[in-house]
């Protein structure tokens, strides 16, 4: 016999990316929709932190965790914005004040002799409902094997980890907190018979009323707090689901309350105030990024060249979102270089460099006025190609003012966006590429200019 008490309520959000404008609605939803239920689980599925927001930048995500605490979460897992958007020592401190568990099984600390579970995360969480049902909760994040090892982490294959965990599970019900994307989730649902519920993230997909594959329930709530997820499950006395209701509620349908907008604005203001306290340097004069010289882009390119001891830099002027003021703070740098972008060092032959330069100028002329979205770029338009240490003059390629030789090797620095995006296929297939971990571009500028003071 099924009773009203055999009900499990699950509330979830994912990929907030520090879009706090919807946070008050989400918080009320979590509170209101838990009311009257004895068994409620609340989850965040990663990419809550996005350092494009000034408060997330100023606190390195700890302000996000404070707001997550107010949601009374059962558990959270991490996304790539936490895992790769924060340097290792930052991530190691991110959840120091968390009142919830971080569940994550496929990321290991690789700084010791053997990879070990991070101190801030557990591989599995188990809860028991008021009606006696045992639930195993697993958490997995997207695998970036070219990135995580350079950040001090060992990233494991999520499918293999999940297979081992499910094989060992004796729980009545299993939940996967997945920051893996819809393709993985749907394939996992088809493969594993004892995977009961997948709460999805990473690819910003929405299952408005859920999806059902091989007896597995899938739920996902998009991105930016534009949706918030709710799953209501009714069980019989054998702990089998007899009724399921899944909803990704569009937060536009939720009431706006007095103070919602001012709350979001106050978080932005707090972030700016904290960042302004971090003084970087006083320049001899402000530096414009106006066409045709793009002096600010040249200035930053010179810093990159010196920092990594690579003679040549190629970048687009749109990376520099506004002019550099004379008195430079971290708040300015966060607005000037807001991107989650690092640099990549390519080592190529002169012949390859010749083809790369032709491609970059050719494709760059098309991209010049294009609005660029994704791959960590947080600017407006692509802008003009700016080079330091390498140039095209009269159809010839010069490297440090010397004509290149087809057989000789050369090194260039470019934004990692050029490596991850599809704009420059010749560049991506040329020579060897080394992503320069762990610093973002603005961190390089800040560190370099502070060192010169």
MIGU-763212 format. One line per field, with one value per residue (C-alpha): x, y, z; residue in one letter. Coordinates in steps of 0.5 Angstrom, whole numbers, plus 500, padded with zeros to 3 digits. Each point is the difference from the previous one (the first is absolute). Last residue first. Layout:
<pts>
px (X|...)
py (Y|...)
pz (Z|...)
r (A|...)
</pts>
This chain:
<pts>
px (613|502|497|493|500|502|495|495|501|501|493|497|502|497|506|500|503|503|497|505|499|505|501|494|493|497|503|497|493|500|493|497|501|504|507|498|497|506|503|506|507|505|507|504|504|504|499|496|504|497|503|502|497|499|496|499|495|500|494|503|500|497|502|502|503|493|494|493|494|494|494|496|494|497|504|499|504|500|499|493|498|503|496|503|503|507|498|501|507|502|499|505|504|501|500|506|504|498|503|506|501|500|505|504|499|496|500|494|499|493|497|494|493|494|499|499|506|499|494|504|506|496|498|507|502|504|501|502|494|500|495|495|498|507|499|496|507|502|506|506|507|507|506|498|503|494|499|504|496|493|502|502|493|497|503|498|493|500|503|495|503|495|495|499|503|502|505|500|506|507|496|498|500|496|495|496|495|496|498|497|495|499|498|495|497|498|497|496|498|497|497|497|496|497|498|493|498|500|495|502|498|506|504|498|498|504|495|500|494|501|495|501|507|502|502|497|495|498|503|498|505|500|505|501|505|502|500|503|505|506|499|495|496|502|496|501|496|503|495|504|499|495|501|498|494|504|506|505|507|505|506|503|494|496|496|500|495|500|506|499|500|506|501|494|500|508|499|495|504|506|497|496|506|505|499|496|497|498|495|499|494|499|508|504|505|507|498|497|507|504|496|500|508|500|495|504|507|504|503|507|501|506|497|504|497|493|501|502|495|494|495|493|498|497|496|497|494|498|493|498|492|498|493|504|505|507|506|506|505|506|507|501|503|504|506|501|500|507|504|507|507|497|497|495|494|494|494|496|496|496|495|501|496|496|502|505|505|507|496|505|506|503|497|504|507|498|499|493|496|503|496|495|498|501|494|500|495|495|497|494|499|497|499|504|506|500|500|506|503|499|504|506|500|507|498|502|498|494|498|502|496|504|503|494|499|493|503|498|494|497|495|495|497|493|497|494|496|496|504|506|496|500|507|504|495|502|507|500|496|505|506|497|504|506|502|507|501|493|502|495|494|497|494|498|494|499|493|499|496|494|499|501|497)
py (596|496|493|503|501|493|497|504|499|493|499|504|495|494|496|493|497|502|496|496|499|496|502|501|497|506|505|497|499|508|502|493|502|496|503|507|501|498|507|500|499|499|495|499|494|501|496|505|506|506|507|504|506|496|495|503|496|503|502|508|500|494|501|496|503|503|499|503|497|504|500|494|503|501|497|494|495|493|496|503|506|504|506|501|506|498|492|501|504|495|494|503|503|493|496|503|501|492|498|504|497|493|501|504|494|500|500|502|503|501|506|499|503|500|507|507|503|508|499|495|505|506|497|497|507|505|507|502|497|495|500|496|492|498|493|504|502|493|496|498|500|499|499|495|501|499|506|504|498|501|507|502|498|504|506|498|499|507|503|498|504|501|500|502|496|506|500|504|504|498|494|500|492|495|502|495|504|501|493|500|506|497|493|504|504|494|496|507|500|493|501|507|496|495|505|501|493|497|494|494|499|503|494|495|494|494|495|492|496|493|495|492|501|493|500|494|503|504|507|507|504|508|503|508|504|507|504|506|499|502|493|494|496|493|494|492|495|493|494|499|507|505|507|506|505|506|496|506|500|504|495|500|497|494|497|493|495|493|497|493|497|504|500|504|505|501|502|505|503|500|503|505|503|498|504|494|500|492|498|492|497|494|500|494|504|496|499|507|503|496|502|507|500|497|505|506|499|502|507|501|507|505|505|497|493|504|503|495|495|504|495|503|499|494|500|494|500|493|500|495|500|499|504|506|500|497|504|498|504|498|502|505|507|505|496|498|493|497|500|496|504|506|506|496|502|495|502|494|499|507|501|507|500|505|506|503|504|497|499|504|499|494|503|506|496|497|506|501|500|493|496|506|502|493|497|498|496|502|497|500|508|504|506|505|496|501|507|500|495|505|505|496|499|504|505|506|496|497|507|503|495|498|495|495|496|495|496|494|496|503|495|500|494|500|495|502|504|506|506|497|504|507|500|497|505|506|499|499|507|503|497|502|507|496|498|497|495|496|494|496|500|494|499|492|498|493|497|494|504|501|492|495|493)
pz (482|495|504|500|493|498|505|498|492|501|505|494|495|504|504|501|495|494|494|497|492|495|493|496|500|504|496|494|502|503|501|503|508|505|497|498|507|503|499|495|502|495|499|494|497|494|494|496|502|502|498|506|504|506|496|493|495|493|495|500|508|504|508|506|506|502|496|500|496|501|504|502|502|507|506|504|497|503|494|499|496|495|497|493|498|499|499|492|500|506|495|495|505|504|494|497|506|501|493|501|507|498|495|505|504|506|508|503|506|503|504|505|500|504|498|504|497|500|505|505|499|502|506|502|500|495|501|493|497|495|494|499|499|498|497|494|498|497|502|497|505|498|504|505|507|503|504|495|495|504|502|493|498|505|498|492|502|504|494|495|494|495|504|507|506|504|506|506|502|503|503|508|502|502|506|503|504|493|500|507|498|493|503|505|494|496|507|501|493|501|506|497|495|505|505|499|498|493|499|496|493|498|504|495|504|498|502|501|503|502|502|502|502|503|507|502|504|494|498|498|496|500|496|499|496|500|493|498|505|496|496|498|505|499|502|498|503|499|498|493|498|503|499|504|500|497|499|499|497|503|497|507|504|502|506|498|504|501|497|502|493|497|492|498|505|500|492|502|505|496|494|505|503|505|506|503|507|499|505|502|504|504|501|500|496|498|492|500|503|495|494|502|500|494|496|504|497|505|501|504|502|501|495|495|501|499|493|495|503|501|502|502|508|504|506|503|505|503|503|505|501|507|500|503|495|501|497|497|497|495|498|505|499|503|502|493|499|499|494|502|501|502|496|496|504|497|495|498|507|501|506|503|507|503|505|496|503|498|493|496|503|496|494|501|501|494|496|498|494|498|506|502|493|498|504|507|504|505|506|505|499|505|495|504|500|492|502|504|495|494|505|500|493|499|505|495|494|503|502|493|496|494|505|499|506|500|495|503|502|506|504|505|502|504|504|505|495|502|498|495|494|504|502|494|496|505|499|492|500|504|496|493|499|503|494|503|494|503|496|504|505|504|504|502|503|503|501|504|506|496|500|495|502)
r (X|X|X|X|X|X|X|X|X|X|X|X|X|X|X|X|X|X|X|X|X|X|X|X|X|X|X|X|X|X|X|X|X|X|X|X|X|X|X|X|X|X|X|X|X|X|X|X|X|X|X|X|X|X|X|X|X|X|X|X|X|X|X|X|X|X|X|X|X|X|X|X|X|X|X|X|X|X|X|X|X|X|X|X|X|X|X|X|X|X|X|X|X|X|X|X|X|X|X|X|X|X|X|X|X|X|X|X|X|X|X|X|X|X|X|X|X|X|X|X|X|X|X|X|X|X|X|X|X|X|X|X|X|X|X|X|X|X|X|X|X|X|X|X|X|X|X|X|X|X|X|X|X|X|X|X|X|X|X|X|X|X|X|X|X|X|X|X|X|X|X|X|X|X|X|X|X|X|X|X|X|X|X|X|X|X|X|X|X|X|X|X|X|X|X|X|X|X|X|X|X|X|X|X|X|X|X|X|X|X|X|X|X|X|X|X|X|X|X|X|X|X|X|X|X|X|X|X|X|X|X|X|X|X|X|X|X|X|X|X|X|X|X|X|X|X|X|X|X|X|X|X|X|X|X|X|X|X|X|X|X|X|X|X|X|X|X|X|X|X|X|X|X|X|X|X|X|X|X|X|X|X|X|X|X|X|X|X|X|X|X|X|X|X|X|X|X|X|X|X|X|X|X|X|X|X|X|X|X|X|X|X|X|X|X|X|X|X|X|X|X|X|X|X|X|X|X|X|X|X|X|X|X|X|X|X|X|X|X|X|X|X|X|X|X|X|X|X|X|X|X|X|X|X|X|X|X|X|X|X|X|X|X|X|X|X|X|X|X|X|X|X|X|X|X|X|X|X|X|X|X|X|X|X|X|X|X|X|X|X|X|X|X|X|X|X|X|X|X|X|X|X|X|X|X|X|X|X|X|X|X|X|X|X|X|X|X|X|X|X|X|X|X|X|X|X|X|X|X|X|X|X|X|X|X|X|X|X|X|X|X|X|X|X|X|X|X|X|X|X|X|X|X)
</pts>
